[in-house]
Amino acid sequence: MEHLPSERALSERLHGIVKAYDVRGTVPDQLDAEVCHAIGRAAAVELGAEKIIVARDMRPSGPELADALMAGIRAQGVDTIDIGLASTDLLYYASGAEGLPGIVLTASHNPAQYNGMKFCRAGAAPVSLDTGLGAMRDRAIAGDFPAADREGSHEVVEGTIERYADHVRSFVDLDALRPLKVAVDAGNGMAGLVVPEVFDGLPVDLVPLYFELDGTFPNHPANPIEPENLRDLQRSVRLHGCDIGLAFDGDADRMFCVDGDGEPVSPSLVTAVIAATTLERHPGATILHNLICSRVVPETIEAHGGTAVRTRVGHSFIKQVMAETGARFGGEHSAHYYFADNYRADSGLIAAVILLEALSRSGGSFADLVAPYDRYVASGEINSTVADPQAAVDAVERAFADEATLSRPDGLLAEADTWWFNLRPSNTEPLLRLNVEGDDEATMTAVRDRVLSLIR
């Protein structure tokens, strides 16, 4: 008889690792081959397809966990298509191009001891806790697996990366690209595989940092949202006289950048640049931005004749609203960038090549390109550990009731003439996340300090 973990043991582990948008946990105490096998069986049932595409990132635990996941899928009579090592956006591309669900084994920017999974339905449609992940978790815990009349088949498919690279390059006018020197920090993550493939044949003098695939992350964490993880890129840009520096997280779906002086450029400004570029090609288009993007984003969209639509934070919300509105592009302040022609999925590399085209067309420096959009002062995301997050948000709401327009689209959003802030609870931890923006440093600082004094 097949050995499965006890229902109680599985329940504790799966409730700990199934998050709002993905599965993520430490190996092997939370996530091991047995758990992956059970998730594979549950995913085969819930995704409801005859075949599922599976990929993995460069983490050492990936091969064993991917094999167990695929064995579970096949146990339910569903075929597995193994495309091997891939970035998350490469998996989304494969799902969209083939019209099949996909699963990528990755823990994104998490440290080396983690692994996890991101899921999509056919056409790269998102799967979140409410749209399938919760059902997979509950089915795996209960062992509720219908009998299959056959074992699924297995196929290893090569060449997906070449088709993906052609797809990424299709988003720009290749003839418009001028020679650029570009530093890229792959952080030993999947950008080390996909960036050389996409940049091949482009007029780019590539300065690579940490392109060796190594899920132990020997140089620095693959998490470029943390300023200390950009330092090597900044140094390289200055040393080699680069036009721009790009940094990717572990599964290469997020892209951060620095200008030719090595100064970080906010993802909100990147969103504004890509929005303006998108509206040149699609006049009057709808563009999405999440509610913690800078005010410059909706202002840019409207100034270029587009329709700006604000969304909640999180990829499943963005993709849903893209489908409902027919939006051409969507950006998040966390450096996720979504494209209608990419099956509404996010891709750090598509954003990167669009930036290179915008920089080429501008004829100036990257700092000059983003300068017109850099007109507000932001706090960055500030996390506070709070015993009762809801009570803290309520207290802030009462304190600002008479001086701002308040709403709760996702946490508390307070908007005044010269500033705004968003205060929202984390999905997974007892944290409150605060983002403040003001017309100047003094305004931002005053609002930031006042909110923090109320919640801490």
C-alpha positions in Angstrom: 0.0 0.0 0.0 1.2 3.5 -0.8 2.6 5.3 2.2 1.1 8.7 2.8 1.7 11.1 5.7 -1.0 10.9 8.4 -3.9 13.3 8.0 -2.9 15.3 11.1 0.7 15.6 10.1 -0.3 16.7 6.6 -2.8 19.2 8.0 -0.3 20.9 10.2 2.3 21.1 7.4 -0.1 22.2 4.6 -1.8 24.9 6.7 1.6 26.3 7.4 2.8 26.4 3.8 -0.2 27.1 1.7 -0.2 30.9 1.4 -2.5 33.5 -0.3 -0.9 33.0 -3.7 1.5 30.0 -3.5 3.0 27.3 -1.5 6.2 28.1 0.4 8.0 26.3 3.3 11.3 25.0 4.6 12.8 21.8 3.3 12.4 19.1 4.6 10.6 19.8 7.8 7.6 21.6 6.2 8.0 20.6 2.5 9.3 17.2 1.4 8.7 14.6 -1.3 5.6 13.1 0.5 3.9 16.5 0.8 4.7 17.3 -2.8 3.3 14.0 -3.9 0.0 14.7 -2.1 -0.1 18.3 -3.5 0.5 16.8 -7.0 -2.5 14.5 -6.7 -4.7 17.3 -5.4 -3.5 19.7 -8.2 -4.2 17.0 -10.8 -7.9 16.9 -9.6 -8.4 20.6 -9.0 -6.7 22.0 -12.2 -8.9 19.7 -14.3 -6.7 19.1 -17.3 -5.3 16.1 -19.1 -1.8 17.5 -19.0 0.2 19.8 -16.6 3.4 21.6 -17.4 6.0 21.4 -14.5 9.2 23.5 -14.1 11.6 24.2 -11.3 14.1 26.8 -10.2 17.8 26.2 -9.2 17.3 25.2 -5.6 19.1 22.0 -4.6 15.8 20.4 -3.4 14.1 21.1 -6.7 14.8 17.8 -8.6 13.6 15.5 -5.9 10.5 17.7 -5.1 9.6 18.1 -8.8 9.8 14.3 -9.3 7.5 13.7 -6.3 5.1 16.4 -7.5 4.9 14.9 -11.0 4.5 11.4 -9.7 1.5 12.5 -7.7 0.0 14.2 -10.8 0.5 11.0 -12.9 -1.0 8.9 -10.1 -4.3 10.7 -10.9 -4.1 9.8 -14.6 -2.8 13.2 -15.7 0.2 13.5 -18.0 3.2 15.6 -17.0 5.3 17.8 -19.3 8.6 18.5 -17.7 10.3 21.7 -19.1 13.1 21.6 -16.5 14.8 24.7 -15.2 12.8 27.8 -15.8 12.0 31.3 -14.4 8.4 31.7 -13.2 7.6 33.9 -16.2 8.9 31.2 -18.6 6.4 28.8 -17.0 3.6 31.3 -17.4 4.6 31.7 -21.1 4.5 27.9 -21.6 1.1 27.7 -19.9 -0.2 30.5 -22.1 1.3 29.2 -25.3 0.2 25.6 -24.8 -3.1 26.3 -23.2 -2.3 24.0 -20.2 -2.0 24.5 -16.5 1.5 24.9 -15.0 3.3 24.5 -11.7 6.8 25.9 -11.0 8.8 24.7 -8.0 10.2 27.9 -6.5 10.5 29.9 -3.3 11.2 33.1 -5.2 13.3 35.4 -3.1 13.2 33.3 0.1 16.5 31.9 1.6 18.1 28.6 0.5 16.3 26.4 3.0 12.9 27.2 1.4 11.1 25.8 -1.6 7.6 26.1 -2.8 5.2 26.1 -5.8 3.4 28.7 -7.9 0.4 27.5 -9.9 -1.6 28.6 -12.9 -4.5 27.3 -14.9 -4.5 27.0 -18.7 -3.6 30.3 -20.3 -1.5 31.4 -17.3 -4.7 32.2 -15.3 -3.8 32.8 -11.6 -4.6 30.3 -8.8 -4.9 31.8 -5.3 -6.2 30.5 -2.0 -9.8 31.3 -3.0 -9.6 30.0 -6.6 -8.0 26.6 -6.1 -5.1 26.6 -3.6 -7.4 26.2 -0.6 -9.2 23.3 -2.3 -5.9 21.6 -3.2 -4.8 21.9 0.5 -8.1 20.5 1.8 -8.1 17.6 -0.7 -4.5 16.7 0.1 -5.2 16.7 3.8 -8.3 14.5 3.4 -6.7 12.2 1.0 -9.7 12.7 -1.3 -8.3 11.4 -4.5 -10.7 9.8 -7.1 -9.5 6.5 -8.5 -7.7 6.9 -11.8 -8.2 4.5 -14.7 -4.6 4.9 -15.9 -1.2 6.2 -14.9 -0.4 9.5 -16.6 2.5 9.6 -19.1 5.6 11.7 -18.8 7.4 13.8 -21.4 10.5 15.9 -21.2 10.3 18.9 -23.5 13.3 21.0 -24.6 13.4 24.2 -26.5 10.7 26.2 -24.6 13.3 28.8 -23.5 14.1 29.7 -27.2 10.4 30.3 -28.0 10.1 32.3 -24.7 13.0 34.5 -25.7 11.5 35.2 -29.1 8.2 36.1 -27.3 9.9 38.5 -24.9 11.8 40.2 -27.7 8.5 40.6 -29.6 7.5 43.3 -27.1 10.0 45.8 -28.5 11.1 47.3 -31.9 14.5 45.6 -32.1 15.7 48.2 -34.7 15.1 51.0 -32.2 17.6 49.6 -29.7 20.9 51.4 -29.6 24.1 49.9 -28.2 23.8 49.9 -24.4 26.1 48.6 -21.6 23.9 46.8 -19.1 24.9 45.3 -15.8 22.6 42.4 -14.6 22.7 40.9 -11.1 21.0 37.5 -11.3 21.7 36.8 -7.7 22.5 33.1 -8.7 18.8 32.8 -9.6 16.9 32.0 -12.8 17.8 35.2 -14.5 21.2 33.6 -15.0 19.5 31.2 -17.4 17.0 33.4 -19.2 18.8 36.8 -19.5 21.6 35.5 -21.8 18.9 33.8 -24.0 16.8 36.9 -24.3 19.7 39.3 -24.8 21.3 37.1 -27.4 21.5 39.2 -30.6 20.5 42.5 -29.0 23.0 45.4 -29.1 23.7 44.9 -25.4 27.2 44.8 -23.8 26.2 42.6 -20.9 28.1 42.9 -17.6 26.9 39.7 -15.7 26.9 39.3 -11.9 26.2 35.9 -10.3 24.8 34.2 -13.4 25.8 30.7 -12.0 22.6 28.9 -11.0 23.1 28.2 -7.3 20.2 27.9 -4.9 22.5 28.2 -1.9 22.9 31.9 -2.8 26.6 32.2 -2.1 26.9 35.9 -2.9 23.8 37.6 -1.5 20.1 36.8 -1.1 18.1 36.9 -4.4 15.9 39.6 -3.0 16.6 43.0 -4.7 13.9 44.8 -2.8 16.4 45.0 0.1 18.8 47.9 -0.5 21.9 45.9 0.7 21.3 43.3 -2.0 21.7 46.0 -4.7 25.2 47.1 -3.6 27.2 44.8 -5.9 25.1 45.9 -8.9 25.5 49.6 -8.0 29.3 49.1 -7.7 29.4 47.3 -11.0 27.4 49.9 -12.9 29.8 52.7 -11.6 32.9 50.6 -12.3 32.0 49.7 -15.8 30.3 52.9 -16.8 27.0 51.1 -17.5 23.9 52.8 -18.9 21.6 50.9 -16.6 21.7 48.1 -14.0 19.0 45.4 -13.6 18.5 43.0 -10.7 16.2 40.0 -10.6 14.8 38.0 -7.7 15.3 34.2 -7.4 12.6 33.1 -9.9 13.2 36.2 -12.1 9.6 37.4 -12.2 10.5 40.7 -10.5 12.9 43.3 -11.9 14.5 46.2 -10.1 16.9 48.7 -11.6 19.5 51.4 -10.9 20.5 54.3 -13.2 23.9 55.0 -14.7 25.1 56.6 -11.4 24.1 53.4 -9.5 21.1 55.2 -7.9 18.0 52.9 -7.3 14.9 53.8 -9.5 11.6 53.2 -7.8 9.3 50.5 -9.4 6.6 53.2 -9.5 8.8 55.2 -11.9 9.4 52.1 -14.0 5.6 51.6 -14.1 5.1 55.2 -15.2 7.8 54.8 -18.0 6.2 51.6 -19.3 2.7 53.0 -19.0 3.8 56.0 -21.2 5.4 53.6 -23.7 2.3 51.4 -23.8 0.0 54.3 -24.5 2.1 55.4 -27.5 1.3 52.0 -29.0 -2.2 51.6 -27.7 -3.7 55.1 -27.5 -6.5 55.4 -24.9 -5.7 52.1 -23.3 -6.6 51.1 -19.7 -3.6 50.7 -17.5 -3.7 49.3 -13.9 -1.6 50.3 -10.9 -1.9 48.9 -7.4 -2.8 51.2 -4.6 0.7 51.6 -3.2 2.1 52.9 -6.5 3.1 56.6 -6.5 0.6 59.2 -7.6 2.8 59.8 -10.6 1.6 56.6 -12.1 -2.1 57.5 -12.5 -1.1 61.1 -13.4 1.2 59.8 -16.2 -1.5 57.5 -17.5 -4.1 60.3 -17.7 -1.6 62.8 -19.1 -0.9 60.3 -22.0 -4.6 59.8 -22.7 -5.1 56.5 -21.0 -7.5 55.3 -18.3 -6.0 54.6 -14.9 -7.5 51.9 -12.8 -6.4 51.3 -9.2 -6.3 47.7 -7.8 -5.6 45.9 -4.6 -2.1 44.5 -4.0 -1.5 41.0 -5.4 -1.2 39.3 -8.7 -4.5 37.5 -8.6 -6.4 40.8 -8.2 -4.4 42.5 -11.0 -4.9 39.6 -13.5 -8.6 39.5 -12.7 -9.1 43.3 -13.2 -7.0 43.1 -16.4 -9.4 40.5 -17.7 -12.5 42.5 -16.7 -11.2 45.8 -18.1 -9.2 44.8 -21.1 -6.2 46.6 -19.7 -3.0 46.5 -21.7 -0.5 46.8 -18.8 -0.4 46.7 -15.0 2.3 47.6 -12.6 2.9 47.0 -8.9 5.2 48.9 -6.6 6.7 45.6 -5.7 8.2 45.4 -9.2 5.7 43.0 -10.8 4.8 44.1 -14.3 1.8 42.5 -16.2 1.2 42.6 -19.9 -2.0 41.8 -21.8 0.0 40.2 -24.6 1.8 38.0 -22.1 -1.4 36.2 -21.2 -2.0 38.9 -18.6 1.0 37.4 -16.6 3.9 39.3 -15.1 7.4 39.2 -16.5 10.5 41.0 -15.2 12.3 40.4 -18.5 9.5 41.9 -20.7 9.6 45.0 -18.5 13.4 45.1 -18.8 13.5 45.0 -22.6 10.8 47.7 -22.8 12.9 49.9 -20.5 15.9 49.3 -22.8 13.9 50.4 -25.8 12.6 53.5 -24.0 16.2 54.4 -22.9 17.4 53.9 -26.5 14.7 56.1 -27.9 15.2 58.8 -25.3 18.8 59.4 -26.5 19.8 60.5 -23.0 20.7 58.8 -19.7 18.4 56.6 -17.7 18.4 59.2 -15.0 17.2 61.8 -17.5 14.5 59.4 -18.7 13.0 58.9 -15.2 13.6 62.5 -13.9 10.2 63.9 -15.1 8.4 61.2 -13.1 10.4 61.6 -9.9 8.3 64.4 -8.3 7.2 62.9 -5.0 8.9 61.6 -1.8 8.1 58.1 -0.7 8.7 56.4 2.6 9.2 52.9 1.2 7.4 50.1 2.8 7.8 50.1 6.6 6.8 46.9 8.5 5.7 47.0 12.2 5.0 44.0 14.4 1.7 44.7 16.0 -0.2 42.5 18.5 -3.6 43.5 17.2 -3.3 44.8 13.6 -7.0 45.5 13.2 -7.2 47.7 16.4 -4.2 49.6 15.3 -5.7 50.3 11.9 -8.9 51.4 13.5 -7.0 53.8 15.8 -5.2 55.4 12.8 -8.5 55.7 10.9 -10.1 57.7 13.9 -7.0 59.9 14.1 -7.1 61.0 10.5 -10.9 61.1 10.0 -11.1 64.9 9.8 -8.1 65.6 7.5 -8.2 62.9 4.7 -10.5 61.0 2.5 -10.5 57.5 4.0 -11.4 54.2 2.3 -10.6 50.5 2.8 -9.9 49.0 -0.7 -7.0 47.0 0.8 -6.2 48.0 4.4 -6.7 51.7 5.1 -6.1 54.2 2.4 -5.9 57.9 3.4 -5.7 60.6 0.8 -5.1 64.3 1.2 -4.0 67.1 -1.2 -0.3 66.9 -0.5 0.1 63.3 0.8 -1.4 59.8 1.1 -0.7 56.6 3.0 -1.8 53.0 2.9 -1.7 50.9 6.0 -2.5 47.2 5.5 -2.0 43.9 7.4 0.3 41.3 6.0 -1.4 38.2 4.6 0.9 35.8 6.5 2.4 37.6 9.6 1.3 39.8 12.5 2.7 42.8 10.6 1.3 46.1 9.4 2.8 47.5 6.2 2.9 51.3 5.9 3.5 53.2 2.6 3.5 57.0 2.7 4.0 59.5 -0.1 4.2 63.3 0.2 4.8 66.3 -2.1 8.1 66.9 -0.2 10.3 65.3 2.4 8.9 67.3 5.4 5.3 66.4 4.5 6.1 62.7 4.1 8.1 62.5 7.2 5.5 64.2 9.4 2.7 61.9 8.2 4.9 58.8 8.4 6.0 59.6 12.0 2.5 60.3 13.1 1.1 57.0 11.8 4.0 55.1 13.3 3.5 56.7 16.7 -0.1 55.5 16.6 0.6 51.9 15.7 3.8 51.2 17.7 
